[in-house]
Amino acid sequence: MRVVHIGNVAKGKDGEIYCLKNYAAFYEELAGYISNPEVYAGFIEEGDMGFDFLNEQPISRQINFTLAPGNTPDTATGSFFLNNFRLIWRLLRFSGAKQHYFVFLPSPLGIFSAWVVMKLKRKKSLGIYIGGYYGREQQYETRKQGIKRVIKRFMSDRIDRYITSLVEKSDYTITSSYEYFEQFKMYGRIFLTPPLMNVGVTDLVPVEGSQQRSKFITYCGELRHAKGIIDLVNAFVVLSKEEKFSEYKLKIIGSGQALEELRNIVDSNGLGDRVVFCGQVKNALRLKQEIADSAFFVLPSYSEGFPRVAYECFTLGVPTILTPVGGIPFLVKDREHCLFCKPGDTTSIVEAMRDMVTDQQLRQKLAENARRLMSQNIFPRIQRDVSLANMIVNKVEQLNTA
């Protein structure tokens, strides 16, 4: 089987390949089902923007990688075009073998690979995974060079439309997004995969009225504009001037391209002692503890499938503020499981955070209902369904025997 990865992987000086924990676990499991699966990806190295974020966990050496230099938001224009040429050329060769293919979307390279596989009629089967909406996310990302912004905008206008065509033509589609599932379920070949999380059913925390929480307002995720992290920090700047927020601090877990901009906002407002930048937390137990040690959690994203960190907050009894984007409003309700704020609207984020701080009964209700959702809905589905790697193998076996 050949897999086209989404985004870049991190290549260490020792030659080891690293990626996010959920992808590393997926490839590890896939290698247990399939002998020496092959994966295509772009790569970045130490010192490149985003390396710290991706450098979470090494990938199994049983995976055979085909790599090409990847791009980051600060890649120079000349290198950007050269890297894209290499990425496309190597991907064209990678997609030319008669194989079972699985492509992660949305991404330009994933679209190109699926198109090549179908045009050359080289597929034994073609499965796709769709996570979020490329266009929604890219319109909020920043690019230093004008030509790169134009190219990204051009691609953004098309990729989401191509995905609809691929869902119709692929042998099967897998998603973690309730929104995508509802949109494409009429085709009968789309399947929901259980979320990949850092928590399990044993982590479900009883929510008690007397429970004392820290005064940390927490964010966890990649530090990029589409996650709404700039909006969150600007909202905290507003609230930091209010007496009822005087004891609260903002804890930011993660790394990414917006880090320098965030530090500038914090420093220019004299909040260096009230905003804690934790960086990338690679240890799963410590990450769980950092999230659990929160008064409440905020993720004001512009686009999501369904954020796994929200599931983790629900499990750990942490009241949560989300935006009603992607698959989120298909599963949770405003003021029942979490608070909704409008994406890109600092005032809306401020109002939701005020409600969290001033209304203890609301925090209690949200935490209890979200925990109940996990215990009665999400964890039973995880135990009932199979993993993403297992789903892929099952679909391929079904196609082989059809």
C-alpha positions in Angstrom: 0.0 0.0 0.0 1.1 3.6 -0.7 0.0 6.5 1.4 0.3 10.2 0.6 0.8 12.1 3.9 -0.8 15.5 4.6 1.7 18.3 5.2 5.3 17.8 6.1 7.2 15.4 8.4 10.2 16.4 10.4 13.6 15.0 9.5 16.1 14.9 12.4 19.9 15.3 12.1 20.1 11.6 12.9 18.0 10.8 9.8 15.0 9.8 12.0 11.6 10.8 10.7 9.2 12.4 13.2 5.6 13.6 13.0 2.6 14.2 15.3 1.8 11.5 17.8 -1.5 10.6 16.2 0.1 10.0 12.8 3.0 8.1 14.3 0.5 5.8 16.0 -1.4 5.4 12.7 1.7 4.4 10.8 2.9 2.1 13.5 -0.4 0.2 13.4 -0.6 0.2 9.6 2.9 -1.4 9.5 1.5 -4.2 11.8 -1.2 -5.0 9.2 0.7 -4.4 6.0 4.3 -5.4 5.2 6.5 -2.3 4.7 3.9 0.3 3.6 5.2 3.2 1.5 4.6 6.8 2.4 5.2 10.0 0.4 5.7 13.3 2.3 7.5 16.6 2.2 10.0 17.1 4.9 11.5 20.0 6.9 14.6 20.0 9.0 15.8 21.5 12.3 15.6 25.3 12.1 12.7 25.3 9.7 9.4 26.9 10.8 7.1 24.3 12.2 9.9 21.7 13.0 9.2 21.8 16.8 5.5 21.3 16.3 6.0 18.2 14.0 9.0 16.7 16.0 6.8 14.9 18.5 7.4 11.2 17.9 9.6 9.1 15.6 7.8 7.0 13.0 8.3 3.3 12.7 11.4 2.2 10.7 9.1 -0.3 9.0 7.7 2.5 6.9 9.4 3.2 3.6 9.5 6.9 2.9 9.8 8.8 -0.3 10.6 12.4 0.7 11.0 15.7 -1.0 11.9 19.1 0.5 8.7 20.7 1.8 7.7 24.3 2.2 7.0 26.5 5.2 5.3 29.9 5.4 8.8 31.6 5.4 10.3 29.6 2.6 11.9 32.0 0.1 10.1 32.4 -3.3 12.9 30.7 -5.4 13.1 27.8 -3.0 9.3 27.6 -2.9 9.1 27.0 -6.7 12.1 24.6 -6.7 10.6 22.6 -3.8 7.3 22.4 -5.5 8.9 21.1 -8.7 10.7 18.4 -6.7 7.5 17.5 -4.7 5.4 17.1 -7.8 8.1 15.2 -9.8 8.7 12.7 -7.0 5.0 12.4 -6.3 4.3 11.7 -10.0 6.8 8.8 -9.9 5.4 7.6 -6.5 1.8 7.6 -7.9 2.7 5.6 -11.0 2.9 2.1 -9.5 0.0 -0.4 -9.6 -0.9 -0.3 -5.9 -3.6 0.3 -3.3 -3.5 4.0 -2.5 -4.6 6.0 0.5 -4.5 9.8 0.3 -4.8 12.3 3.2 -6.8 15.4 2.3 -7.2 18.4 2.0 -3.8 19.3 0.4 -2.7 20.2 -3.1 -0.3 17.2 -3.3 -3.0 14.8 -2.1 -5.4 16.1 -4.9 -2.6 15.8 -7.5 -1.7 12.3 -6.4 -5.3 11.1 -6.5 -5.8 12.7 -9.9 -2.6 11.0 -11.3 -3.6 7.6 -9.8 -7.1 7.8 -11.5 -5.9 9.2 -14.8 -3.1 6.6 -15.2 -5.5 3.8 -14.0 -2.8 2.6 -11.6 -5.0 2.0 -8.6 -5.9 -1.4 -7.2 -8.0 0.8 -4.9 -8.1 4.5 -3.9 -9.2 5.5 -0.4 -9.2 9.1 0.8 -9.3 10.7 4.2 -10.7 14.2 4.6 -10.2 16.2 7.7 -11.1 19.9 7.2 -11.8 22.5 4.6 -8.6 23.7 2.9 -10.1 27.0 1.6 -11.4 28.0 5.0 -8.1 27.6 6.7 -5.8 29.0 4.0 -7.6 32.3 3.7 -6.5 33.1 7.3 -2.9 32.1 7.0 -0.2 34.6 6.3 2.5 34.3 3.6 5.4 36.7 3.3 5.7 36.7 -0.5 2.9 38.0 -2.6 3.3 35.3 -5.3 2.8 32.6 -2.7 -0.3 34.3 -1.4 -1.7 34.4 -4.9 -0.9 30.7 -5.5 -2.4 29.7 -2.1 -5.6 31.7 -2.9 -5.8 30.1 -6.3 -5.5 26.6 -4.9 -7.9 27.3 -2.0 -10.7 28.2 -4.4 -10.4 24.8 -6.1 -9.3 22.1 -3.7 -12.5 21.9 -1.7 -14.5 21.5 -5.0 -12.1 18.8 -6.2 -12.7 16.9 -2.9 -16.4 16.5 -3.8 -15.4 14.9 -7.1 -12.9 12.6 -5.4 -15.5 11.4 -2.9 -17.7 10.4 -5.8 -14.9 8.5 -7.6 -12.9 7.0 -4.8 -13.5 3.4 -3.6 -14.1 4.6 0.0 -13.8 7.8 2.0 -13.0 8.1 5.7 -13.4 11.2 7.9 -13.5 12.2 11.5 -15.7 15.2 10.6 -19.4 14.9 11.3 -19.9 17.8 8.8 -18.3 15.9 5.9 -20.1 12.7 6.9 -23.5 14.4 6.7 -22.5 16.1 3.4 -21.5 13.0 1.6 -23.4 10.1 3.3 -25.7 9.8 0.3 -22.8 8.2 -1.7 -22.8 5.3 0.8 -19.0 5.0 0.8 -18.1 7.4 3.5 -17.3 6.2 7.0 -16.6 8.0 10.4 -13.4 7.1 12.1 -13.0 7.2 15.9 -11.0 10.2 17.1 -7.3 9.8 17.9 -6.9 11.2 21.5 -4.5 11.5 24.3 -7.1 10.2 26.8 -9.2 7.1 27.4 -12.3 6.0 29.3 -10.2 5.7 32.5 -9.5 9.4 32.3 -13.1 10.4 32.8 -13.1 12.9 35.7 -16.1 13.2 38.0 -17.2 16.8 38.0 -17.8 17.9 41.6 -19.2 21.2 42.7 -16.5 21.8 45.2 -13.7 21.1 42.7 -11.0 23.7 42.8 -9.3 24.5 39.5 -6.3 26.7 38.7 -6.6 30.2 37.3 -5.2 29.2 33.9 -7.2 29.8 30.7 -5.6 27.3 28.3 -5.0 27.0 24.6 -3.4 23.9 23.1 -2.7 23.5 19.4 -0.5 24.7 16.5 0.2 28.4 16.7 -1.2 29.6 13.4 -3.8 32.2 12.4 -6.5 29.7 11.3 -6.6 28.4 14.9 -7.8 31.8 16.1 -4.9 32.1 18.5 -4.2 35.8 17.7 -7.9 36.5 18.4 -7.7 34.7 21.7 -4.6 36.7 22.9 -6.2 40.0 21.8 -9.3 39.0 23.8 -7.1 38.3 26.9 -5.5 41.7 26.5 -9.0 43.2 26.8 -10.0 41.1 29.8 -6.7 41.5 31.6 -7.8 45.1 32.5 -10.9 43.9 34.3 -10.8 43.3 38.1 -12.5 39.9 37.9 -9.7 38.6 35.6 -6.9 39.9 37.8 -6.0 36.4 39.0 -6.2 34.6 35.7 -3.3 33.8 33.4 -3.3 32.5 29.8 -1.4 29.3 29.1 -0.5 28.6 25.5 0.6 25.1 24.6 2.1 24.5 21.2 4.5 26.1 18.6 4.1 27.5 15.1 4.5 30.4 12.8 2.5 32.9 14.9 4.7 32.6 17.9 6.7 35.8 17.3 3.6 37.8 16.6 2.0 36.5 19.8 5.0 37.4 21.9 5.0 40.9 20.4 1.3 41.4 21.4 2.0 40.1 24.9 5.1 42.3 25.4 3.6 45.4 23.9 0.7 45.1 26.4 2.9 44.4 29.4 1.5 40.9 30.0 4.7 39.0 30.1 3.9 37.8 33.6 0.4 36.7 32.7 0.8 34.8 29.5 2.8 31.5 29.8 4.2 30.0 26.6 4.7 26.3 27.3 6.0 25.3 23.8 5.4 21.9 22.4 4.6 19.4 25.1 5.7 16.0 23.8 5.1 13.9 26.9 1.5 12.6 26.8 1.1 12.4 30.6 2.4 15.9 31.1 0.2 17.3 28.3 -2.9 15.7 29.9 -1.9 17.2 33.3 -1.4 20.7 31.7 -4.9 20.6 30.1 -6.6 19.2 33.3 -5.0 22.0 35.3 -7.2 24.7 33.7 -10.1 26.9 34.8 -11.4 26.5 31.2 -10.1 25.9 27.7 -10.5 28.1 24.5 -10.0 27.0 20.9 -11.4 29.8 18.6 -10.7 28.0 15.3 -11.8 29.2 11.9 -12.1 25.6 10.6 -12.0 22.1 12.1 -13.1 18.5 11.4 -13.6 17.9 15.1 -10.7 18.9 17.4 -9.3 16.0 19.4 -8.2 18.4 22.1 -11.9 19.3 22.7 -12.6 15.6 23.3 -9.7 15.6 25.8 -11.1 18.6 27.6 -14.5 17.0 27.8 -13.0 13.8 29.2 -10.9 15.7 31.8 -13.8 17.8 33.0 -12.5 21.1 31.7 -15.2 23.6 30.6 -14.6 24.6 26.9 -15.1 27.5 24.5 -15.2 26.5 20.8 -16.4 28.0 17.5 -19.3 26.4 15.7 -17.3 25.4 12.7 -16.7 22.1 10.7 -18.1 19.1 12.6 -18.4 20.8 16.0 -22.0 21.9 15.9 -23.0 18.5 14.6 -22.0 16.9 17.9 -22.2 19.6 20.6 -24.6 22.3 21.5 -24.0 25.8 22.7 -24.4 26.4 26.5 -25.1 22.6 26.9 -21.7 21.0 26.2 -19.5 24.1 25.6 -19.8 27.8 24.9 -19.7 28.9 21.3 -18.0 32.1 20.1 -17.9 33.5 16.6 -14.7 32.7 14.6 -12.6 35.9 14.1 -14.7 37.9 16.5 -12.6 39.1 19.5 -15.7 40.6 21.2 -17.5 37.3 21.0 -14.5 35.5 22.6 -14.4 38.1 25.3 -18.1 37.6 26.1 -17.7 33.8 26.3 -14.7 34.1 28.6 -16.6 36.5 30.9 -19.4 34.0 31.1 -17.0 31.3 32.1 -15.4 33.4 34.8 -18.5 34.8 36.3 -20.9 31.8 36.2 -19.7 28.9 38.2 -23.0 27.0 37.7 -22.5 27.3 33.9 -19.0 25.9 34.1 -20.3 23.0 36.2 -23.1 22.2 33.8 -20.9 22.4 30.7 -18.3 20.1 32.3 -20.9 17.5 33.4 -22.7 17.4 30.1 -19.5 17.2 28.1 -18.3 14.3 30.3 -21.6 12.6 29.9 -21.3 13.0 26.1 -17.9 11.2 26.2 -19.0 8.4 28.5 -22.4 7.7 26.7 -21.6 8.5 23.1 -17.9 8.9 22.1 -16.1 6.2 24.1 -18.8 3.5 23.3 -18.3 4.3 19.6 -14.5 4.1 20.0 -14.9 0.7 21.6 -17.4 -0.4 19.0 -15.6 0.8 15.9 -12.2 0.1 14.6 -9.2 2.3 14.2 -8.3 4.3 11.1 -5.6 1.8 10.1 -7.9 -1.2 10.7 -10.7 0.5 8.7 -8.3 1.0 5.7 -7.2 -2.6 5.8 -10.8 -3.9 6.1 -11.9 -1.7 3.1 -9.1 -3.0 0.9 -9.8 -6.6 1.9 -13.5 -6.1 1.0 -12.6 -4.7 -2.4 -10.2 -7.5 -3.1 -12.9 -10.1 -2.4 -15.7 -8.2 -4.2 
